[in-house]
Amino acid sequence: MFNISTLLAVTTITVSGLGTNGTTNRNLIQAELNKARTLNEHLKVCIPAGTYPLSTTLFIYSNTQLELSASTT
């Protein structure tokens, strides 16, 4: 039997420390996305409002949601 509250468990992480450096931004966000590989629950990574350049592609794993603020670019 499944416990519905367990099925809906979501860990939310808000990335902090983002700025104008594309490599730093990418590393900060990717470090949080990487946590999805070790957690046994859904992971939501939130990016606050702002403009953040990225130096390379981000890898998003299963059970992971990347949520951008409406004014994030």
C-alpha positions in Angstrom: 0.0 0.0 0.0 1.2 3.5 -0.9 1.1 6.5 1.4 -0.1 9.4 -0.7 1.9 12.0 1.3 5.1 10.0 0.5 4.3 9.9 -3.2 3.9 13.7 -3.2 7.0 14.6 -1.2 9.0 17.3 -2.9 12.3 18.8 -1.7 12.6 22.4 -2.8 16.0 24.1 -3.1 16.5 27.7 -4.1 19.8 28.4 -5.7 21.7 31.4 -4.1 24.8 33.2 -5.0 24.0 33.6 -8.7 25.4 36.6 -10.5 27.2 37.6 -13.8 29.7 34.8 -14.1 28.4 32.1 -16.4 30.7 29.4 -15.1 29.9 30.1 -11.4 26.2 30.2 -12.2 26.3 27.0 -14.1 28.2 25.2 -11.3 25.9 26.5 -8.6 22.8 25.4 -10.4 24.3 22.0 -11.5 25.4 21.2 -8.0 21.8 21.4 -6.9 20.5 19.5 -9.9 23.0 16.7 -9.1 21.4 16.1 -5.7 18.5 14.5 -7.6 20.7 11.5 -8.3 21.1 10.8 -4.6 17.7 11.7 -3.1 14.8 9.3 -3.1 12.2 11.9 -3.7 11.2 14.6 -6.2 13.6 17.6 -6.3 12.5 21.1 -7.3 15.4 23.5 -8.0 14.2 27.1 -8.0 16.0 30.0 -9.7 15.2 33.4 -8.3 14.3 36.5 -10.4 17.3 37.9 -12.3 19.4 37.5 -15.4 22.0 34.8 -15.1 24.4 33.8 -18.0 25.4 30.2 -18.2 28.7 28.9 -19.6 27.5 25.5 -20.7 24.5 23.1 -20.7 22.7 22.1 -17.6 21.9 18.4 -17.0 18.5 17.7 -15.4 17.9 14.3 -14.1 14.7 12.2 -13.6 12.6 13.3 -10.6 13.9 16.8 -11.0 12.1 20.0 -11.8 13.9 23.3 -12.7 11.6 26.2 -11.8 12.4 29.7 -13.0 10.9 32.9 -11.6 8.6 34.6 -14.1 11.3 37.3 -14.6 14.3 35.0 -14.8 16.3 35.2 -18.0 
